[in-house]
């Protein structure tokens, strides 16, 4: 099957480049989009956003340079800008409500795992099998986020859709959650249970492929090889050539990255064991600001009084680049359920650094113990009533998200003694550091470089397209939602039953509803008394998005005045079909303002 020349991406923020203090998923998404733009072989990238997209800026964020022209529009494919690079894709923009571009591309890629609403938009257009929807799962710890993701079990998603998981451990966790949730739904709705081996019914489920995040291996390798940067940064902080620098990169947060005490204790012990002066560079940012900065400083003074901990700004790209050159060992002892992959680990491997990291979640799928680095044993608390109570309290918002995740991390152990042993071995042996660093650099290039990751994306999209083709063949052409167990009547459940048209869902509230046969007239004295909507009255002019233009409102008034008592249908026929829904709302607006009367004369 040939690859489509177009890729559609749902970009609700209208931004590719991550902001300052960005979380890992924003950095990873930016990397994925840039890699697909550069290495995916697409002729056009179609970006869907909730407003007008600045394609010139997006071109710079994707390619590092501006486009030749910009003509962003609001409709599907309405705007395009040719990227100022050869070869390279053009950029176009459109509304997320339009489905033509995803249909052409065969896929709509989202950097989030919340796909239910995108699936309902596809269902509304009667295009269940026209394209695949692909989301990416990052964190899976928040109960609220899990609930939102699991809504997909009840949304019109299919086997040709996918949630990309960044690690095998995350995939296992998500799959298990799907199993338990579906089992509950069957129990609740009276269907066959998953635990019943004879069960023939299975709810449609998106694919859960494992694709890691990538790294610009060449760029980081170049930074790490900059001898001048190494010398300058070390000199700026009084670090001698013979000192060993242990480097941490990431959020400086105890609840969503790592309690730092284990790292402080391990570095201090390793310095004591080896007699080699060791410095710990913490490069990142404090989500809680000065409060957490003070907490980290207090712990460093207590547990690493001789290791001289230095905190640097992780939002400064130049600082981060110089740190790759200045560092000798990478250290990250994560203990939080919010960590699922470990982008910084891959970057450290690309920089040729040996790693000492916790044997934790996605970390163990990145680092080969004894080859690229050393995995430090971890210990989790057992299940029981206290964990259940913590979960129930979070569901009531009685504990905050940081309190929930922090409570779990506080009761997760990373073996400080093994971490100190690992650091001691690396500090004492430049040869071991070099051999592990070389192995890691090779792995970063062969497994985690963006061209490699891009191929995995394109292979996944081809597989999903084949699943759609097979579903059409099995169900007949065109394929119906029944291919994955959905209802076949296209008039049934085009909208999410819980998020329907409010003018339908609440039609029983008013005493009457505007229908095409209703006869209208202008209210007595409407013009003389200036009872119409006043441009100078803010409340009269609010929320204009559903109704027509002022010119169309004037035309409605003119036609009702000329006809005397026309029906709604007769008024609408004077306007193009695509404008009639807006004219209907204009009639409602004029009725609200007392210009149009819908009640019969007494």
C-alpha positions in Angstrom: 0.0 0.0 0.0 1.4 3.4 -1.0 1.9 6.0 1.6 -0.5 9.1 1.4 1.2 12.3 0.6 -0.7 14.2 3.4 -0.7 14.0 7.1 -3.4 15.6 9.3 -2.4 16.7 12.8 -4.8 18.0 15.5 -2.9 20.9 17.1 -5.4 22.5 19.4 -2.8 24.9 21.0 -1.8 26.2 17.5 1.8 25.8 18.6 4.6 23.3 18.0 7.5 24.7 20.0 7.1 24.0 23.7 6.8 27.0 26.1 9.1 27.7 29.0 8.8 25.2 31.9 7.4 22.7 29.5 6.4 19.2 30.6 7.9 16.2 28.8 4.8 15.5 26.6 5.1 19.0 25.0 8.8 18.5 24.3 8.1 15.0 22.9 5.2 16.1 20.7 7.3 18.9 19.2 10.0 16.3 18.4 7.4 13.9 16.8 5.9 16.7 14.6 9.3 18.0 13.5 10.5 14.5 12.7 7.4 13.7 10.7 7.7 17.0 8.8 11.4 16.4 8.0 11.6 12.6 7.5 8.1 11.4 6.9 8.1 12.1 3.1 4.8 14.0 3.2 4.0 16.6 0.6 1.5 18.4 2.9 1.0 18.7 6.6 -2.6 19.7 7.4 -2.9 21.3 10.9 -6.3 21.5 12.7 -6.7 24.1 15.3 -9.4 26.0 17.2 -8.5 29.3 15.6 -6.5 30.9 12.9 -3.1 29.3 12.6 0.1 31.5 12.0 1.6 29.2 9.4 4.7 31.3 9.1 5.5 30.8 12.7 4.7 27.2 12.6 7.0 26.7 9.7 9.8 28.2 11.7 9.0 25.9 14.6 8.8 22.8 12.4 11.7 23.5 10.0 13.7 26.3 11.6 12.9 28.8 8.9 9.9 30.8 7.5 7.6 29.9 4.7 7.4 31.8 1.4 3.8 32.7 1.7 0.9 32.4 4.2 -2.8 32.2 3.5 -4.2 30.5 6.5 -8.0 30.0 6.3 -10.8 28.7 8.5 -12.1 25.9 6.2 -10.7 22.5 5.5 -7.6 23.1 3.3 -8.5 26.7 3.1 -5.0 28.0 3.8 -1.6 26.9 2.6 2.0 28.1 2.8 4.9 26.6 1.0 7.7 25.7 3.3 10.9 27.5 2.3 12.9 24.3 2.0 13.5 21.7 -0.8 12.2 19.1 -0.6 9.6 19.6 2.1 5.9 19.6 2.8 3.6 22.5 2.5 1.5 23.5 5.4 -2.3 24.0 5.4 -4.7 24.8 8.1 -8.3 24.1 8.9 -11.0 23.5 11.4 -11.1 20.3 13.5 -14.7 20.0 12.6 -13.8 19.4 8.9 -12.9 15.9 7.9 -11.8 16.1 4.3 -8.1 16.4 5.1 -8.0 13.5 7.5 -9.9 11.5 4.9 -7.3 12.3 2.3 -4.5 11.5 4.7 -6.1 8.4 6.1 -5.2 9.5 9.6 -5.6 12.3 12.2 -2.7 12.4 14.6 -3.2 13.9 18.0 -0.5 14.5 20.6 -3.0 13.6 23.4 -4.8 10.5 24.4 -8.2 12.1 24.7 -9.7 10.8 21.4 -13.4 10.5 22.2 -14.5 13.9 20.9 -12.4 13.5 17.7 -14.1 10.1 17.2 -17.6 11.7 17.6 -16.7 14.4 15.1 -15.7 11.6 12.7 -19.0 9.7 13.4 -21.0 12.9 12.9 -19.6 13.1 9.4 -20.5 9.4 8.8 -16.8 8.6 8.3 -16.1 6.0 10.9 -13.9 4.0 8.5 -12.6 6.9 6.4 -9.5 7.5 8.5 -7.7 6.4 11.6 -7.4 8.5 14.8 -4.1 8.1 16.6 -3.3 9.6 20.0 -0.3 9.4 22.3 -0.3 8.4 25.9 2.2 10.0 28.2 1.3 10.0 31.8 -1.4 7.6 33.1 -1.4 8.2 36.8 -4.1 10.9 37.2 -7.5 9.3 37.9 -9.1 12.1 35.9 -6.9 11.5 32.9 -7.5 7.8 33.0 -11.3 8.4 33.1 -11.0 10.7 30.1 -8.9 8.1 28.2 -11.2 5.2 29.1 -14.2 7.1 27.7 -12.8 5.8 24.4 -14.3 2.4 25.3 -17.7 4.0 25.0 -16.8 6.3 22.0 -16.9 5.3 18.3 -13.3 4.3 18.2 -12.3 1.1 16.3 -9.5 -1.4 15.8 -8.1 0.8 13.1 -7.4 3.6 15.7 -4.5 3.6 18.1 -3.1 4.9 21.3 0.7 5.0 21.0 2.5 4.0 24.3 6.0 5.1 24.9 7.2 2.0 26.7 6.2 -1.7 27.2 5.4 -1.1 30.8 3.0 1.7 29.9 1.4 -0.5 27.3 0.9 -3.3 29.8 -0.7 -0.8 32.3 -3.0 0.7 29.7 -4.0 -2.8 28.4 -4.8 -4.0 31.9 -6.9 -0.9 32.6 -8.9 -1.5 29.4 -9.5 -5.1 30.5 -10.8 -4.1 33.9 -12.9 -1.2 32.6 -14.5 -3.4 29.8 -15.1 -6.2 32.4 -16.9 -3.7 34.6 -19.0 -2.4 31.6 -20.1 -6.0 30.8 -21.0 -6.6 34.4 -22.9 -3.4 34.6 -24.7 -3.8 31.3 -25.4 -7.5 31.6 -23.0 -8.7 28.9 -20.4 -11.5 28.9 -17.5 -10.9 31.3 -13.9 -10.7 30.0 -13.1 -13.3 32.8 -15.5 -15.7 31.1 -13.4 -17.8 28.7 -16.5 -18.6 26.6 -17.3 -14.9 26.1 -17.9 -14.2 22.4 -18.5 -10.5 22.7 -15.6 -8.1 22.7 -15.8 -4.3 22.7 -13.9 -2.6 19.9 -10.5 -1.4 21.2 -7.9 0.8 19.6 -4.4 -0.6 19.0 -1.8 -0.1 21.6 1.5 0.0 19.7 4.8 0.8 21.6 6.8 3.6 19.9 9.4 5.4 22.0 10.2 9.1 21.7 13.2 10.1 19.7 16.2 12.4 19.9 18.2 14.5 17.6 21.3 12.3 18.2 23.6 14.2 15.9 22.9 17.6 17.5 23.3 16.4 21.0 26.5 14.5 20.1 27.9 17.8 18.7 27.1 19.6 21.9 28.7 16.9 24.0 31.9 17.1 21.9 32.3 20.8 22.3 35.6 21.0 24.4 35.3 24.8 24.7 31.8 24.6 26.2 33.0 21.9 28.6 35.9 24.1 29.8 33.8 27.2 30.1 30.9 25.7 32.1 33.2 23.9 34.5 35.4 27.0 35.0 32.3 29.1 35.7 31.4 26.9 38.6 34.9 26.2 39.9 34.9 22.6 38.6 38.4 21.3 38.1 39.4 19.1 35.2 39.9 16.2 37.5 36.5 16.5 39.1 33.7 14.2 38.0 30.4 15.9 37.1 27.2 13.9 37.7 24.4 15.5 35.7 20.6 15.5 36.2 18.2 17.0 33.6 14.5 17.3 34.2 11.8 19.0 36.3 13.0 19.7 39.8 9.8 18.4 41.3 9.6 15.8 44.1 6.1 14.5 43.1 6.3 14.2 39.3 10.0 13.5 38.7 11.9 12.3 41.7 12.4 12.9 45.4 16.0 14.1 45.3 17.3 12.7 48.6 18.4 9.4 47.1 20.5 11.2 44.5 22.1 13.5 47.0 22.9 10.6 49.3 24.3 8.4 46.5 26.6 11.2 45.1 27.8 12.0 48.6 28.6 8.3 49.3 30.3 7.8 45.9 32.6 10.8 46.6 33.4 9.4 50.0 34.0 5.9 48.6 36.3 7.0 45.7 38.0 10.0 47.1 37.3 11.8 43.8 35.8 15.2 44.1 32.3 14.9 42.6 29.9 17.7 41.6 26.2 17.3 41.0 24.6 19.5 38.4 20.8 19.8 38.6 19.5 21.4 35.4 15.8 22.0 35.2 13.0 24.2 36.6 10.9 24.2 39.7 7.2 23.9 39.0 6.4 25.2 42.5 9.0 28.0 42.2 11.0 29.2 45.2 9.2 27.0 47.6 10.6 23.9 46.0 14.0 25.5 45.4 14.3 26.0 49.1 13.2 22.4 49.8 15.8 21.0 47.4 18.5 23.2 48.9 17.7 22.1 52.4 17.9 18.4 51.4 21.2 19.0 49.6 22.7 20.6 52.6 21.6 17.7 54.8 22.5 14.8 52.5 25.2 16.0 50.2 27.2 18.6 52.2 30.4 17.9 50.4 29.2 17.2 46.9 28.5 20.9 46.1 25.2 20.7 44.3 24.7 23.3 41.6 21.3 24.2 40.2 21.1 25.5 36.6 18.3 26.9 34.4 16.9 24.1 32.2 14.9 26.6 30.2 18.1 28.0 28.8 19.0 25.8 25.7 22.6 27.1 25.7 23.0 26.0 29.4 21.6 22.5 28.6 23.9 22.2 25.6 27.0 23.1 27.6 26.0 20.7 30.4 26.1 17.8 27.9 29.7 18.7 27.2 30.6 19.3 30.9 29.1 16.1 32.4 30.7 12.7 32.9 27.8 10.6 34.3 24.0 11.0 34.0 21.9 10.3 37.1 18.1 10.1 37.5 16.5 8.1 40.3 12.8 8.6 39.5 10.2 7.1 41.9 7.0 8.7 40.6 4.1 7.0 38.8 3.9 10.1 36.6 7.1 9.1 34.7 6.4 6.8 31.8 9.4 7.0 29.4 12.4 9.2 30.1 13.3 11.6 27.3 16.3 12.9 29.2 17.8 9.4 29.4 17.8 9.0 25.6 19.4 12.5 25.3 22.1 11.5 27.8 22.8 8.4 25.7 23.2 10.5 22.6 25.6 12.7 24.5 27.8 9.6 25.2 27.2 9.6 28.9 26.9 6.4 31.0 23.6 6.4 33.0 22.7 5.5 36.6 18.9 5.4 36.7 16.2 3.7 38.7 14.9 0.4 37.5 11.6 2.0 36.8 8.8 1.9 34.2 10.1 3.1 30.8 13.6 3.5 32.0 14.2 -0.3 31.9 13.3 -0.3 28.2 15.8 2.4 27.4 18.9 1.5 29.4 20.5 -2.0 29.1 21.8 -2.8 32.6 25.6 -3.2 32.4 25.8 -2.0 28.8 24.7 1.6 28.5 24.4 2.2 32.2 23.3 0.7 35.5 19.7 0.1 36.7 19.2 0.7 40.4 16.6 -1.6 42.1 13.3 0.0 43.3 10.6 -1.2 45.7 6.9 -0.3 45.6 4.4 -0.5 48.4 1.8 -3.3 48.4 -1.9 -2.8 47.4 -4.3 -2.5 50.3 -6.8 -0.3 52.1 -4.5 2.7 52.4 -4.0 2.9 48.6 -7.7 2.5 48.0 -8.4 5.3 50.5 -5.9 7.5 48.8 -7.6 6.8 45.4 -11.1 7.5 46.9 -9.9 10.8 48.4 -8.5 11.9 45.1 -11.8 11.1 43.4 -13.4 13.5 45.8 -10.7 16.2 45.3 -9.9 15.8 49.0 -6.3 15.4 48.0 -4.7 17.3 45.1 -2.9 15.7 42.2 0.6 16.6 43.7 -0.5 15.1 47.0 -1.7 11.9 45.3 1.3 11.4 43.2 3.7 12.6 45.9 2.2 10.2 48.5 2.8 7.3 46.2 6.4 8.5 45.4 7.1 9.0 49.1 6.4 5.3 49.7 8.4 4.1 46.7 12.1 3.2 47.5 15.1 3.5 45.3 18.1 1.6 46.7 20.6 4.3 47.8 23.3 1.8 48.4 23.2 0.3 44.9 23.0 3.8 43.4 26.2 4.8 45.4 27.9 1.6 44.2 27.1 2.3 40.6 28.3 5.9 40.8 31.5 4.7 42.6 32.3 2.3 39.8 31.9 4.9 37.1 33.7 7.7 39.0 36.6 5.4 39.6 36.9 4.1 36.0 37.1 6.5 33.1 37.4 3.4 30.9 34.0 2.1 32.1 32.5 5.5 31.6 33.8 5.6 28.0 32.7 2.1 27.1 29.2 2.6 28.4 28.9 6.0 26.8 30.0 4.6 23.5 27.4 1.8 23.7 24.7 4.3 24.6 25.6 6.7 21.8 25.3 3.8 19.3 21.9 2.8 20.8 20.6 6.3 20.7 21.4 6.5 17.0 20.2 3.1 16.0 17.1 2.9 18.1 16.0 6.4 19.2 17.0 8.8 16.5 14.1 10.6 14.8 14.5 9.0 11.4 14.1 5.6 13.0 11.1 6.7 15.1 9.5 8.3 12.0 9.7 4.9 10.2 7.8 3.3 13.1 5.1 5.9 12.8 4.7 5.5 9.0 4.6 1.7 9.4 1.9 2.0 12.1 -0.2 4.2 9.9 0.1 1.8 7.0 -1.0 -1.1 9.3 -4.0 0.9 10.5 -4.9 1.7 6.9 -4.8 -2.1 6.1 -7.1 -2.7 9.1 -9.6 -0.2 7.6 -9.3 -1.9 4.2 -9.9 -5.3 5.7 -12.9 -4.1 7.7 -14.4 -2.7 4.4 -13.9 -6.1 2.7 -15.4 -8.0 5.7 -18.4 -5.7 6.0 -19.0 -4.8 2.4 -18.3 -1.5 0.7 -18.7 1.1 2.0 -17.8 -0.3 5.4 -20.3 0.3 8.2 -19.7 0.9 11.9 -20.8 -2.7 12.3 -17.3 -3.8 11.3 -16.3 -3.2 14.9 -19.6 -3.8 16.6 -21.2 -0.4 16.3 -24.8 0.3 15.1 -25.3 0.2 11.4 -28.0 2.9 11.0 -26.1 6.1 10.0 -29.0 8.2 11.5 -28.5 6.7 15.0 -26.0 8.2 17.4 -24.3 10.6 15.0 -23.6 12.7 18.1 -22.2 11.8 21.5 -25.4 11.1 23.5 -24.0 13.1 26.4 -22.8 16.0 24.3 -25.7 16.5 21.9 -27.1 19.5 20.1 -28.4 21.7 23.0 -31.3 22.9 20.9 -32.4 19.2 20.6 -31.5 18.1 24.1 -33.3 20.9 25.8 -36.1 21.4 23.2 -38.7 20.8 25.9 -37.7 23.9 27.8 -39.4 26.6 25.6 -43.1 26.7 24.9 -42.5 26.4 21.1 -39.6 25.8 18.7 -38.9 27.6 15.5 -39.9 25.3 12.6 -40.0 26.0 8.9 -43.8 26.2 8.8 -44.0 28.9 11.5 -45.3 32.3 10.1 -43.5 35.4 11.1 -44.2 39.1 11.1 -42.5 42.3 12.3 -43.5 43.3 15.8 -45.7 46.4 15.9 -43.6 49.6 16.3 -40.3 47.8 16.1 -38.7 50.4 13.8 -40.3 53.5 15.4 -39.4 52.4 19.0 -35.9 51.2 18.0 -36.5 48.0 19.8 -34.1 46.0 17.6 -30.6 44.9 18.7 -28.5 48.0 19.3 -24.9 47.9 18.1 -24.0 50.1 21.1 -25.4 47.7 23.6 -22.8 45.0 24.4 -25.3 42.5 25.6 -27.2 42.7 22.3 -24.1 41.9 20.3 -22.7 39.1 22.4 -22.0 35.5 21.1 -22.3 36.3 17.4 -20.8 33.0 16.2 -24.1 31.1 15.6 -26.0 33.8 13.6 -25.6 35.4 10.3 -24.0 38.7 9.4 -25.5 42.2 10.0 -26.2 42.4 6.3 -28.1 39.1 6.4 -30.1 40.4 9.4 -31.1 43.5 7.5 -32.1 41.3 4.5 -34.3 39.1 6.8 -36.1 42.2 8.1 -36.6 43.6 4.6 -38.1 40.3 3.4 -40.4 39.8 6.3 -41.5 43.5 5.9 -42.3 43.0 2.2 -44.0 39.7 2.6 -46.1 40.7 5.5 -46.4 37.2 7.1 -44.0 34.8 5.4 -43.1 31.3 6.8 -39.7 30.6 8.1 -39.2 28.4 5.0 -40.1 31.2 2.7 -37.5 33.5 4.3 -34.8 30.8 4.2 -35.3 30.1 0.5 -34.0 33.6 -0.2 -30.6 32.7 1.1 -27.9 30.2 -0.2 -28.3 26.7 1.4 -25.0 26.9 3.3 -26.2 30.2 5.0 -29.7 29.0 6.0 -28.6 27.5 9.4 -27.1 30.9 10.3 -30.2 32.8 9.0 -32.4 30.6 11.3 -30.3 31.7 14.2 -30.6 35.3 13.0 -34.4 34.9 13.1 -34.1 33.7 16.7 -31.8 36.7 17.6 -34.3 39.1 16.0 -37.2 37.5 17.8 -35.3 37.8 21.1 -34.8 41.5 20.4 -38.5 42.0 19.7 -38.1 42.8 16.0 -39.7 39.6 14.8 -43.0 38.2 16.3 -43.9 34.6 15.9 -47.2 34.6 17.8 -50.4 34.7 15.7 -52.5 37.8 15.9 -55.4 37.6 18.3 
